[in-house]
Amino acid sequence: MVKISNRLMTVASLISEGNVLADVGTDHGYVPIYLMEQGKIPRAIAMDINAGPLERAKEHIAGCGMGDYIETRLSDGLEALRTGEAETILVAGMGGGLVIHILKTGEAVARSAKELVLQPQSELERVRIFLEKNGYVTDAEDMVFEEGKFYPMMRVHYEPEHRAGQSDGTLGRRQGDADYEPEHMTGQSDGGQERQLSYLYGAGLLRQRHPVLLAYLKKERDTYRSIYENLKKQPAAGHIEIRMQEIENALAQNRMALSYYGNKGKD
């Protein structure tokens, strides 16, 4: 049995059972092999832009006796995948800018899949805004902490009629929380703030009051506070004042997100 990290195991848990998988940037092919061993998928297409990692994936696939079920393809993003060929497309372990590039250049293929499972390593806000503006609806989110790093991830699907600002990006109350209302929402009807929080931190993660997101928010708060205190010690200057204002704004957003956790989010 192949052993995979907690990050990859959590990514794999977002993939719907019974779907044909296309793993973009498969590297060693661990996720398709793991899912096949679990009996969760019938077959997979493992793709990578680099011949070296793809060759290693081939070796691992053959070594696990999966050669008849997992095909390997040299591919720049979704280039080697045909429209409708995969029901789930996995794009994990790469920067947010590259994730967006892959979805843009392979737009028809990406939209033809039943679901996309994405795990951007950076620029989460930019990725979430791109998804909302391009008709993708978020179905599930998760987050893990591994080897000193935080890894948010999401499962989305394309809806032709979906438009930015529809309900998947709003936060609201969790089921069963009839008496719970985040501090920053009290008396406010404008959804602009909660939408911004959903871009920054993930509406699903905030709705769940995900424990790993809580740890991330507390670390972010401490980092911003440290930066702010250091800025206060600097000689007065225009660029210092601008940076201090940016940090104040970031701390305000962080405080709003932490308010979803009630007492757990307080100092």
C-alpha positions in Angstrom: 0.0 0.0 0.0 1.3 3.4 -0.9 1.8 5.8 2.0 0.8 9.5 1.4 1.0 12.6 3.5 -1.9 14.0 5.5 -2.2 16.8 3.0 -2.6 14.4 0.0 -4.9 12.1 2.0 -7.2 15.1 2.7 -7.0 16.2 -0.9 -8.0 12.6 -1.9 -10.9 12.6 0.5 -12.5 15.5 -1.5 -12.6 13.4 -4.7 -16.1 11.8 -5.3 -16.2 8.0 -5.3 -16.7 6.4 -8.7 -15.3 9.2 -10.8 -12.6 8.9 -13.4 -9.7 11.1 -12.2 -7.3 13.3 -14.1 -4.4 14.3 -11.8 -2.6 17.4 -13.2 1.0 17.7 -12.0 0.9 14.1 -10.7 4.6 14.1 -9.7 5.0 10.5 -8.3 1.4 9.4 -9.0 0.7 8.9 -5.3 -2.9 10.2 -5.2 -4.2 8.0 -8.2 -2.5 5.0 -6.8 -3.9 5.6 -3.3 -7.4 6.1 -4.6 -7.2 2.9 -6.7 -6.0 0.9 -3.8 -8.9 2.2 -1.7 -11.3 1.2 -4.5 -12.6 4.7 -4.7 -12.0 5.3 -8.4 -12.3 3.0 -11.4 -9.3 4.5 -13.3 -7.2 7.6 -13.6 -5.0 9.7 -16.0 -1.8 10.9 -14.3 -0.3 13.9 -16.1 2.8 16.0 -15.7 4.6 18.7 -17.7 8.0 17.2 -16.9 9.2 13.8 -18.2 11.3 13.0 -15.1 8.4 13.0 -12.6 6.1 11.3 -15.1 8.7 8.5 -15.5 8.8 8.1 -11.7 5.0 8.0 -11.6 5.1 5.2 -14.3 7.5 3.2 -12.2 5.4 3.6 -9.0 2.2 2.7 -11.0 3.8 -0.4 -12.5 5.2 -1.4 -9.1 1.8 -1.3 -7.6 0.3 -3.4 -10.4 -1.9 -0.4 -11.6 -0.7 -0.2 -15.2 -4.0 -1.3 -16.6 -5.9 1.3 -14.6 -3.7 4.4 -14.4 -2.6 6.0 -17.7 0.3 8.5 -17.8 0.5 11.4 -20.2 3.0 14.2 -20.7 0.9 17.3 -20.6 1.2 21.0 -20.1 -1.7 21.6 -17.7 -4.9 20.1 -19.3 -3.5 20.1 -22.8 -3.4 16.3 -23.2 -6.9 15.8 -21.7 -10.0 15.6 -23.9 -13.3 17.3 -23.1 -15.4 15.1 -20.8 -12.7 12.5 -20.5 -12.4 12.9 -16.7 -15.1 13.4 -14.2 -12.8 14.8 -11.5 -9.8 17.0 -12.2 -7.2 17.4 -9.5 -4.8 20.3 -9.5 -2.8 20.3 -6.3 0.6 21.4 -4.9 1.3 24.4 -7.1 1.0 28.2 -6.9 -2.4 29.9 -7.2 -1.3 31.8 -10.3 -0.4 28.5 -12.0 -3.8 27.0 -11.0 -5.6 29.9 -12.6 -3.5 29.6 -15.7 -4.3 25.9 -16.1 -8.0 26.5 -15.7 -7.9 29.4 -18.2 -5.9 27.7 -20.9 -7.9 24.4 -20.5 -11.2 26.2 -19.9 -13.4 23.8 -22.0 -11.9 20.7 -20.4 -12.1 22.1 -16.9 -15.8 23.1 -17.4 -16.7 19.7 -18.7 -15.6 17.9 -15.5 -18.2 17.1 -12.8 -15.8 18.5 -10.2 -12.4 20.1 -9.7 -10.4 19.5 -6.6 -7.9 22.3 -6.1 -5.1 22.8 -3.6 -3.3 26.1 -4.4 -0.1 26.7 -2.4 -0.5 30.5 -2.6 -2.7 33.4 -3.7 -5.9 31.8 -2.2 -7.8 35.1 -2.4 -7.0 35.5 -6.1 -8.0 31.9 -6.8 -11.3 32.2 -5.0 -12.2 35.4 -6.8 -11.3 33.8 -10.2 -13.5 30.8 -9.4 -16.5 32.9 -8.5 -16.2 35.2 -11.5 -15.8 32.3 -13.9 -18.9 30.3 -12.9 -17.4 27.8 -10.4 -19.4 27.0 -7.2 -17.6 25.8 -4.1 -19.0 22.5 -2.7 -16.5 21.7 0.0 -13.4 23.1 1.7 -10.8 21.6 4.0 -7.5 22.7 5.5 -4.6 20.8 7.1 -1.4 21.8 8.9 1.6 19.8 7.9 5.4 20.3 8.5 4.9 23.9 9.6 2.7 24.9 6.7 -1.1 25.5 6.2 -2.8 23.9 3.2 -6.3 25.0 2.3 -8.1 23.1 -0.4 -11.5 23.0 -2.1 -13.9 21.1 -4.4 -15.8 23.1 -7.0 -18.0 22.5 -10.0 -18.9 24.7 -13.0 -22.4 26.1 -13.3 -23.0 28.0 -16.5 -25.7 30.2 -14.9 -23.6 31.0 -11.8 -22.6 34.6 -11.3 -20.3 36.3 -8.8 -21.9 37.1 -5.5 -24.4 34.2 -5.4 -25.0 32.3 -2.2 -21.9 30.0 -2.1 -19.7 32.9 -1.3 -21.7 34.2 1.6 -21.2 33.0 5.2 -24.4 33.2 7.2 -24.9 31.0 10.2 -24.0 27.4 10.7 -26.8 24.9 10.9 -27.9 24.5 14.5 -26.4 28.0 15.4 -29.8 29.8 15.7 -28.5 32.1 18.4 -25.0 32.6 17.0 -24.1 35.7 15.1 -20.5 36.9 14.4 -19.7 40.2 16.0 -19.0 42.0 12.8 -22.3 41.0 11.2 -24.5 42.5 14.0 -26.7 45.3 12.6 -25.1 45.1 9.1 -27.0 44.3 5.9 -24.1 44.8 3.5 -22.6 41.5 2.4 -19.4 43.1 1.2 -17.5 42.4 4.3 -18.5 38.7 4.5 -17.7 38.2 0.8 -14.2 39.7 1.3 -13.7 37.3 4.3 -14.8 34.4 2.1 -12.2 35.3 -0.5 -9.5 35.6 2.1 -10.2 32.6 4.3 -12.9 30.5 2.6 -16.6 30.7 3.4 -16.8 26.9 4.0 -14.0 27.0 6.5 -15.5 29.9 8.4 -18.9 28.2 8.4 -17.4 25.1 9.9 -15.3 27.1 12.3 -12.5 24.8 11.1 -9.9 24.3 13.8 -6.9 24.5 11.4 -8.2 27.8 10.1 -8.5 29.0 13.7 -4.8 28.2 14.2 -3.9 30.0 11.0 -5.9 33.1 12.0 -4.2 33.3 15.4 -0.8 33.0 13.8 -1.7 35.6 11.2 -2.9 37.9 13.9 0.4 37.6 15.9 2.4 38.2 12.8 0.5 41.3 11.9 0.8 42.6 15.4 4.6 42.1 15.4 4.9 43.9 12.1 2.8 46.8 13.4 4.9 47.2 16.5 8.1 47.2 14.5 6.6 49.9 12.2 5.7 52.1 15.1 9.4 52.2 16.0 10.4 53.5 12.6 10.9 57.3 12.0 7.7 59.0 10.7 7.4 58.7 6.9 4.7 58.6 4.3 5.4 55.0 3.2 5.5 53.9 6.9 2.1 55.4 7.5 0.7 53.7 4.4 2.1 50.3 5.5 0.7 50.8 9.0 -2.8 51.5 7.6 -2.5 48.3 5.5 -1.7 46.3 8.6 -4.5 47.9 10.5 -6.9 46.9 7.7 -5.6 43.4 7.7 -5.9 43.1 11.4 -9.5 44.2 11.2 -10.3 41.5 8.7 -8.5 39.0 10.8 -10.5 40.1 13.8 -13.8 39.7 11.9 -12.8 36.1 10.9 -11.8 35.2 14.4 -15.2 36.4 15.7 -16.8 33.4 13.9 -15.1 31.3 16.6 -16.7 33.1 19.6 -14.6 32.9 22.7 -12.1 30.6 21.0 -11.1 33.4 18.7 -10.3 35.9 21.4 -6.9 36.6 23.0 
